[in-house]
Amino acid sequence: MILSYTPTADDLLRLAPELALLGGALLILLADLVLPERAKGLLAAVALAALAVSAAADVYVLTQGTDKPAFLGMLASDRMVLFTSLVILGAAALGIIFSASYVPTFASGHDAEYLALMLLAAFGMTIMAAGQHLAIIFLGLEILSVSLY
């Protein structure tokens, strides 16, 4: 018996908001390596842009009306999950905006790590909110807790 699963386009569309958060976190960490010190202030704008892209993808999924679960029923995509995801993204954006002046004085030189961990924490929360299987909920909890640790 061969067990295999090929994700459909609907599955990947449902995962697009979370992939935007992961891509933003990776972009911030890579940009931190190549940007000069005077340009590190742009990293907060990149984090906010990643949150905006993720929110736009959430709204797109919401308007498409795909209430079917994705990935063999492991991730939900109903209105409540998408609303919760938008609340989480809004809270992360407010956290980044309000901490923009505090982080450089508190953790000088570690702005990129802070922003990437904020995006990864939001990623874990959105995965936890969308999880319909205990393994997915646990995975979201672990991503959230590791990034907050």
trRosetta pair geometry for C-beta under 8 A, 3 or more apart (Angstrom, degrees):
i j d omega theta_ij theta_ji phi_ij phi_ji
5 71 7.8 78 149 -152 144 66
5 72 6.4 -65 -130 -39 148 126
7 11 4.1 -123 -164 85 94 140
7 12 5.7 103 137 -48 126 88
7 71 6.7 -21 -111 -94 101 79
8 11 4.9 107 52 2 69 100
8 12 7.4 -140 97 2 41 86
9 12 5.8 -57 -148 42 36 107
9 13 6.1 41 151 -24 67 106
10 13 5.5 -51 -143 35 32 115
10 14 6.4 36 155 -21 63 103
10 66 5.9 -176 -155 -149 108 149
10 68 6.9 18 153 70 142 123
10 70 6.6 -154 126 -108 83 98
11 14 5.8 -55 -154 33 30 111
11 15 6.6 16 152 -8 63 111
11 70 4.4 136 -125 -164 66 103
11 71 5.4 108 -147 -56 118 67
12 15 5.6 -61 -145 45 36 107
12 16 6.8 67 149 -56 63 83
13 16 5.6 -21 -157 -18 37 119
13 60 7.9 -111 -172 116 102 110
13 61 6.3 152 146 -99 92 95
13 64 7.3 -28 152 51 141 168
13 66 7.1 89 97 24 126 162
14 61 6.2 101 -112 -133 52 136
14 66 6.7 -114 -75 103 100 134
14 70 3.9 -157 62 -46 157 154
14 71 7.8 -133 78 -12 133 89
14 75 6.1 144 136 107 130 127
14 77 4.7 -95 -132 -74 115 142
15 18 5.4 -61 -168 48 67 111
15 19 5.7 69 135 -27 87 106
15 70 6.7 -157 -39 129 87 156
15 71 7.7 68 -55 -37 121 121
15 75 7.1 82 -77 80 85 172
16 19 5.5 -57 -141 39 32 112
16 20 6.4 39 158 -26 65 101
16 57 4.3 -143 115 -165 109 136
16 60 7.7 -34 83 71 145 125
16 61 7.1 175 47 -53 112 116
17 20 5.7 -50 -152 28 32 114
17 21 7.0 31 151 -17 62 101
17 54 4.4 83 -160 -163 77 78
17 55 7.5 80 -132 -63 113 20
17 57 4.2 -175 -74 91 71 117
17 58 4.8 51 -88 -58 145 81
17 61 7.0 -79 -25 -2 114 136
17 85 6.2 59 127 170 158 143
17 89 7.9 -87 -173 -65 120 137
17 126 6.6 -121 116 174 115 156
18 21 5.7 -50 -155 33 38 112
18 22 6.6 36 150 -15 67 104
18 54 7.5 81 -63 -136 22 114
18 123 5.7 96 -152 -144 82 85
18 126 5.7 -165 -89 99 93 127
18 127 6.2 79 -121 -67 140 87
18 130 8.0 -98 -50 22 131 149
19 22 5.6 -52 -146 39 37 111
19 23 6.1 39 155 -20 68 107
20 23 5.7 -53 -143 39 30 112
20 24 6.3 33 155 -21 63 106
20 50 5.9 163 154 -166 84 73
20 53 4.4 -157 -160 109 137 106
20 54 4.1 -171 85 -75 127 76
20 57 5.7 176 -16 1 141 144
21 24 5.7 -54 -148 35 29 112
21 25 6.5 29 155 -18 63 104
21 50 6.1 106 -114 156 41 112
21 51 7.5 49 -101 -90 85 55
21 54 5.2 41 -52 -84 85 146
21 119 5.1 176 -170 -180 84 93
21 120 7.5 146 150 -86 107 33
21 122 5.7 -141 -139 94 140 105
21 123 4.3 178 114 -78 137 95
21 126 7.1 153 -7 27 157 141
22 25 5.8 -54 -149 35 32 110
22 26 6.4 27 155 -13 66 107
22 119 7.8 165 -81 141 24 113
22 120 7.8 66 -104 -100 61 72
22 123 6.0 86 -61 -113 75 149
23 26 5.9 -57 -146 41 31 108
23 27 6.1 33 155 -22 66 109
23 50 6.8 -173 84 -129 79 112
24 27 5.6 -54 -143 37 30 113
24 28 6.4 32 157 -22 64 104
24 46 6.6 163 -157 149 87 84
24 47 6.2 107 164 -122 121 46
24 49 7.1 176 -119 85 118 77
24 50 2.3 39 -98 -117 151 154
24 51 7.3 120 -159 -34 179 54
24 53 7.3 168 -59 46 120 122
24 54 7.6 -74 -9 -33 137 114
24 119 5.2 -146 94 -141 110 155
25 28 5.9 -53 -150 32 30 112
25 29 6.6 24 155 -14 63 106
25 50 7.4 146 -32 171 54 168
25 115 7.9 -177 -119 121 65 74
25 116 4.3 95 -156 -151 84 79
25 117 8.0 105 -136 -49 117 22
25 119 4.1 -163 -70 88 96 129
25 120 5.3 78 -112 -53 158 85
25 123 7.3 -61 -21 -23 140 138
26 29 5.8 -57 -148 39 33 108
26 30 6.2 26 157 -13 68 109
26 116 7.9 97 -56 -133 25 115
27 30 5.9 -59 -143 42 29 106
27 31 5.9 28 158 -19 66 110
27 46 6.0 -139 113 175 116 131
27 50 7.2 176 46 -72 126 126
28 31 5.8 -55 -140 39 26 109
28 32 6.4 35 155 -28 61 104
28 43 5.4 87 -144 -159 95 101
28 46 5.5 164 -86 101 84 129
28 47 6.1 35 -81 -68 140 87
28 50 7.8 -73 -36 -18 110 146
28 112 5.3 171 156 -156 93 86
28 115 5.2 -135 -167 101 156 117
28 116 4.8 -165 84 -71 126 89
28 119 7.2 151 9 7 141 143
29 32 5.7 -48 -152 25 30 117
29 33 7.3 34 150 -21 58 99
29 112 6.0 128 -101 157 46 117
29 113 7.7 63 -103 -89 90 55
29 116 5.2 47 -54 -87 96 152
30 33 5.8 -50 -162 24 39 113
30 34 7.0 6 155 3 68 108
31 34 6.3 -74 -148 49 37 92
31 35 5.3 30 165 -24 78 118
31 42 7.6 -102 157 94 141 107
31 43 6.3 171 95 -99 126 92
31 46 6.5 154 27 -35 161 172
31 112 7.3 -169 77 -122 83 128
32 35 6.4 -48 -117 34 23 105
32 40 7.1 50 -122 -125 75 97
32 43 6.6 38 -74 -97 88 142
32 111 7.9 -180 -112 76 118 81
32 112 3.4 -8 -80 -80 141 172
32 113 7.9 65 -104 -39 175 63
35 39 4.5 -121 -174 88 110 112
35 40 6.0 143 111 -79 128 60
35 42 7.1 -150 -138 50 154 116
35 43 7.6 -157 40 -56 161 100
36 39 5.3 79 60 15 75 103
36 40 7.9 -109 102 -35 43 80
37 40 5.9 -28 -160 -15 40 117
38 41 8.0 -35 164 4 44 101
39 42 5.5 -15 173 6 79 118
40 43 5.7 -20 -175 -5 61 117
40 111 5.8 112 159 56 118 139
40 112 7.1 -95 -153 -47 103 97
41 44 6.6 -37 -176 19 54 106
41 45 7.8 49 135 -8 66 103
42 45 5.2 -54 -162 38 56 115
42 46 6.3 60 141 -25 77 99
43 46 5.4 -48 -150 33 39 114
43 47 6.5 41 150 -20 66 100
43 111 5.9 128 69 123 140 111
43 112 5.3 -98 -154 -95 160 77
43 115 5.5 175 143 27 107 162
44 47 5.5 -49 -149 35 36 113
44 48 6.4 34 152 -16 66 104
44 96 5.9 159 -154 172 92 107
44 100 5.3 68 -144 -118 164 104
44 111 7.5 -66 -51 174 91 119
44 115 6.3 -141 -95 -98 55 137
45 48 5.7 -52 -145 39 34 109
45 49 6.2 38 152 -22 65 105
46 49 5.5 -52 -147 36 31 114
46 50 6.5 35 152 -21 63 102
46 115 7.7 80 75 149 93 147
47 50 5.7 -51 -150 33 32 112
47 51 6.6 31 151 -16 63 104
47 96 5.4 -163 112 -136 130 153
47 115 4.3 -116 -67 -170 144 115
47 116 7.9 -120 -97 -65 112 40
47 118 6.6 46 -164 75 138 122
47 119 6.0 -135 -141 -54 93 114
48 51 5.6 -52 -149 38 36 112
48 52 6.3 37 151 -21 66 105
48 93 6.0 81 -128 -135 82 92
48 96 6.1 -165 -70 102 85 143
48 97 7.4 72 -93 -66 125 87
49 52 5.5 -53 -146 37 33 112
49 53 6.3 34 154 -19 66 103
50 53 5.8 -50 -145 36 31 110
50 54 6.3 32 154 -18 63 107
50 119 6.0 3 105 -121 143 135
51 54 5.6 -55 -147 39 31 112
51 55 6.3 32 153 -19 65 105
51 89 5.2 150 -165 -168 93 95
51 92 5.8 -165 -111 95 133 113
51 93 4.8 171 130 -74 158 98
51 96 7.5 -163 -17 16 148 145
51 119 7.4 -129 -63 -109 85 90
51 122 7.2 -18 -107 129 98 173
52 55 5.7 -52 -145 37 32 110
52 56 6.3 34 154 -19 65 105
52 93 7.8 84 -57 -99 71 134
53 56 5.6 -52 -146 37 32 112
53 57 6.4 33 152 -19 64 104
54 57 5.7 -52 -148 36 32 111
54 58 6.5 37 150 -22 63 102
54 85 7.9 -124 152 164 103 110
54 89 5.7 -167 98 -113 115 136
54 122 7.9 112 101 131 167 130
54 126 8.0 -119 176 -57 131 168
55 58 5.4 -49 -150 33 35 116
55 59 6.5 35 152 -18 66 102
55 86 6.0 82 -134 -124 92 80
55 89 4.9 178 -72 123 96 155
55 90 7.7 83 -98 -57 134 72
56 59 5.7 -51 -147 37 34 110
56 60 6.3 37 151 -21 64 104
57 60 5.5 -50 -146 35 34 115
57 61 6.4 35 154 -18 65 102
58 61 5.8 -54 -149 37 31 108
58 62 6.2 32 151 -21 64 108
58 82 5.3 150 -173 -158 95 91
58 85 5.1 -166 -118 104 139 126
58 86 5.5 180 120 -68 152 87
58 89 7.2 -152 -5 -5 150 150
59 62 5.4 -53 -147 37 33 116
59 63 6.3 28 156 -16 66 106
59 86 7.7 76 -61 -91 79 125
60 63 6.0 -57 -145 39 29 105
60 64 6.4 30 155 -23 63 107
61 64 5.8 -55 -147 33 31 112
61 66 6.4 -72 -166 44 78 107
61 77 6.1 -98 167 -168 126 120
61 82 6.1 -162 92 -107 109 130
62 65 7.8 35 165 -65 34 43
62 79 6.7 79 -137 -117 97 69
62 82 4.7 159 -78 148 103 159
66 77 5.7 -1 103 106 91 137
67 77 6.5 -159 -133 90 28 79
67 78 5.1 44 -144 -104 89 74
67 79 7.6 -25 -104 -24 103 75
68 77 7.0 7 70 50 45 111
69 72 7.9 -32 116 108 109 20
69 73 4.4 59 103 -122 145 48
69 74 7.1 140 166 34 115 31
69 75 6.2 152 -168 78 80 45
69 76 5.3 -45 -108 -100 89 51
69 77 6.8 155 -114 11 35 82
69 132 5.9 -47 -132 15 136 157
70 74 7.2 -59 91 59 62 74
70 75 4.5 -25 62 70 95 105
70 76 7.9 -170 18 -80 78 6
70 77 5.9 61 -18 -25 106 122
71 74 4.4 -51 100 44 106 109
71 75 5.3 58 34 12 112 102
73 132 6.0 -95 161 93 71 137
73 133 7.2 100 113 -51 80 107
74 131 7.0 -34 167 -143 72 65
74 132 5.9 -178 -166 56 23 90
74 133 4.4 -42 -130 5 78 127
74 135 7.6 -45 -142 68 118 98
74 136 5.0 136 175 -43 100 143
75 127 7.9 -67 -112 -144 111 65
75 130 4.7 16 -157 143 87 113
75 131 6.6 -42 -105 -97 61 39
75 132 6.5 -175 -93 8 10 98
75 136 6.5 -155 -73 -165 74 160
76 81 4.9 168 101 -45 102 152
76 130 5.4 -158 52 -163 71 65
76 131 7.6 -7 8 74 91 9
76 132 5.0 110 -40 -51 95 115
77 81 6.1 -105 -122 74 24 137
77 82 6.8 49 -169 -52 63 102
77 130 7.0 21 -76 -144 57 113
78 81 5.4 97 54 11 66 101
78 82 7.2 -137 100 -1 34 93
79 82 5.8 -61 -145 43 32 107
79 83 6.1 34 156 -21 68 107
80 83 5.7 -53 -144 37 29 111
80 84 6.3 31 155 -19 63 106
81 84 5.7 -55 -148 37 30 112
81 85 6.3 33 152 -21 63 106
81 129 5.7 144 -144 137 75 96
81 130 4.9 82 -164 -102 130 71
82 85 5.5 -49 -146 35 34 115
82 86 6.6 36 153 -19 63 102
83 86 5.7 -53 -151 35 33 110
83 87 6.6 34 150 -19 65 103
84 87 5.6 -52 -150 35 34 112
84 88 6.4 35 152 -19 66 105
84 126 7.8 154 113 -121 91 63
84 129 4.4 -166 116 -164 135 144
85 88 5.6 -53 -147 37 33 112
85 89 6.3 31 154 -17 66 106
85 126 4.7 58 -122 -129 94 105
85 129 6.1 -171 -64 82 72 144
85 130 7.2 26 -64 -52 118 105
86 89 5.7 -52 -143 39 33 111
86 90 6.2 36 155 -20 64 106
87 90 5.7 -54 -147 37 30 112
87 91 6.4 30 154 -19 64 106
88 91 5.8 -55 -148 36 30 110
88 92 6.4 29 153 -17 64 106
88 122 5.6 142 149 -148 104 83
88 125 4.7 -179 -144 112 141 130
88 126 5.6 -167 80 -67 152 81
88 129 6.8 -145 -28 -17 142 147
89 92 5.7 -53 -147 37 32 111
89 93 6.3 34 153 -20 65 105
89 122 6.3 84 -96 -167 55 133
89 126 7.6 36 -51 -71 88 126
90 93 5.6 -53 -146 36 32 111
90 94 6.4 31 154 -16 65 104
91 94 5.7 -52 -147 38 32 110
91 95 6.3 36 152 -21 64 106
91 122 8.0 171 76 -105 88 103
92 95 5.5 -53 -148 36 32 115
92 96 6.5 31 154 -17 65 104
92 118 5.7 136 -157 165 99 99
92 119 7.2 99 180 -95 142 45
92 121 7.3 166 -107 84 115 97
92 122 4.2 -12 -68 -77 155 133
93 96 5.8 -55 -148 37 32 108
93 97 6.2 29 154 -18 66 108
94 97 5.7 -55 -142 39 32 110
94 98 6.0 22 163 -12 68 111
95 98 6.2 -59 -138 42 24 102
95 99 6.0 4 167 -2 62 118
95 118 6.2 -172 103 -143 125 128
96 99 6.3 -69 -138 48 23 98
96 100 6.7 52 156 -61 60 88
96 115 6.7 63 -124 -123 114 87
96 118 5.9 135 -73 134 97 164
97 100 6.0 -29 -159 -19 30 116
98 102 7.7 5 136 7 65 122
99 102 4.9 -74 -152 51 62 109
99 103 5.1 64 152 -37 98 103
99 114 7.7 -129 129 155 137 136
100 103 6.8 -43 -135 22 18 107
101 104 7.2 -58 -164 31 32 103
101 105 7.6 14 152 -2 61 112
102 105 6.3 -74 -163 44 38 102
102 106 5.7 19 156 -11 78 120
103 106 5.8 -66 -134 46 30 103
103 107 5.7 -37 -169 45 72 98
103 110 8.0 -118 176 86 98 77
103 111 5.6 105 129 -114 123 80
103 114 5.4 -164 -147 85 136 168
104 107 7.7 -73 -112 66 15 58
104 108 5.8 47 -177 -102 57 72
104 111 6.1 -1 -83 -75 73 120
105 108 6.9 6 -127 -59 16 95
107 110 4.1 -69 156 62 109 113
107 111 7.0 154 96 -66 98 50
107 113 7.8 -102 147 65 138 108
107 114 6.1 133 74 -51 146 129
110 113 4.7 -42 -173 39 85 118
110 114 6.0 93 128 -27 84 96
111 114 5.7 -59 -154 35 33 113
111 115 6.3 25 155 -15 68 108
112 115 5.9 -57 -146 39 32 107
112 116 6.1 29 157 -17 67 109
113 116 5.8 -55 -143 39 29 109
113 117 6.2 27 158 -17 64 110
114 117 6.0 -62 -149 39 25 108
114 118 6.5 30 152 -23 63 104
115 118 5.6 -49 -149 30 33 114
115 119 6.7 30 153 -14 64 103
116 119 5.8 -55 -152 38 34 108
116 120 6.3 30 151 -16 67 108
117 120 5.5 -52 -140 41 36 111
117 121 6.2 41 156 -23 66 102
117 147 4.6 161 -159 -170 80 92
117 148 7.6 141 170 -74 112 35
118 121 5.8 -52 -148 34 29 111
118 122 6.6 28 152 -16 62 105
118 147 8.0 178 -56 161 14 126
119 122 5.7 -53 -150 38 34 111
119 123 6.3 41 148 -24 64 103
120 123 5.2 -46 -146 32 37 119
120 124 6.5 39 153 -19 65 100
120 143 6.3 -128 172 172 90 97
120 146 7.9 -66 139 88 129 92
120 147 4.1 -178 101 -98 111 145
121 124 5.7 -50 -150 35 33 111
121 125 6.5 33 152 -18 64 105
121 143 7.9 175 -107 132 33 80
121 144 5.6 72 -146 -138 65 67
121 147 4.4 -149 -64 103 76 133
121 148 5.8 85 -107 -57 122 86
122 125 5.6 -53 -146 37 34 112
122 126 6.3 30 157 -17 67 105
123 126 6.1 -58 -147 38 28 105
123 127 6.3 26 155 -16 64 108
123 143 6.2 -78 101 143 97 139
124 127 5.8 -56 -146 38 30 110
124 128 6.2 32 155 -20 65 107
124 140 4.9 132 -171 -171 63 62
124 141 7.0 121 178 -86 111 9
124 142 7.4 -143 -135 73 124 42
124 143 3.4 -169 -93 95 106 96
124 144 3.1 -169 119 -55 139 72
124 145 7.5 -158 172 0 160 51
124 146 7.9 164 -76 40 150 84
124 147 6.3 -167 -7 19 136 126
125 128 5.6 -55 -147 37 31 112
125 129 6.3 30 154 -20 65 105
125 140 7.0 118 -90 177 10 111
125 144 5.7 94 -56 -98 65 126
126 129 5.6 -50 -144 36 34 111
126 130 6.3 21 159 -10 66 110
126 140 7.6 -140 73 -137 39 124
127 130 6.1 -65 -144 44 29 102
127 131 6.2 47 155 -48 64 101
127 136 6.6 -133 170 174 93 87
127 139 6.4 -79 143 101 137 95
127 140 3.5 -169 97 -96 97 106
127 143 6.5 54 43 43 141 140
128 131 5.7 -40 -146 6 29 120
128 137 5.6 69 -140 -145 69 63
128 140 3.2 -173 -58 122 71 139
128 141 5.8 93 -98 -56 124 65
128 144 6.5 -19 -26 -24 135 138
129 140 7.6 -159 3 -179 50 161
130 136 7.6 -77 96 147 78 131
130 140 7.9 153 45 -75 77 150
131 134 7.8 94 155 -101 123 13
131 136 3.6 -180 -129 107 105 104
131 137 3.9 178 106 -66 151 68
131 139 7.6 159 -96 49 137 92
131 140 5.7 -133 -33 -1 132 135
132 136 6.9 23 40 53 47 138
133 136 4.6 83 63 7 88 105
133 137 7.1 -163 88 -6 43 87
134 137 5.6 -54 -144 39 36 112
134 138 6.1 37 156 -19 67 107
135 138 5.7 -55 -147 39 30 112
135 139 6.3 35 151 -23 63 105
136 139 5.5 -49 -146 34 33 115
136 140 6.5 34 154 -17 63 103
137 140 5.8 -54 -151 37 31 111
137 141 6.4 33 150 -20 64 107
138 141 5.5 -53 -146 37 33 114
138 142 6.3 34 155 -20 66 105
139 142 5.8 -54 -147 36 29 110
139 143 6.5 28 155 -16 64 105
140 143 5.8 -54 -146 37 31 109
140 144 6.2 31 155 -17 64 109
141 144 5.7 -57 -147 40 29 112
141 145 6.1 21 159 -14 66 111
142 145 5.9 -56 -137 41 29 104
142 146 6.0 28 163 -19 65 108
143 146 6.1 -54 -141 37 26 108
143 147 6.4 19 161 -12 61 111
144 147 6.2 -67 -151 40 24 104
144 148 6.3 12 158 -9 64 113
145 148 5.8 -61 -142 44 32 105
145 149 6.0 44 156 -36 67 104
146 149 5.6 -46 -144 22 30 117
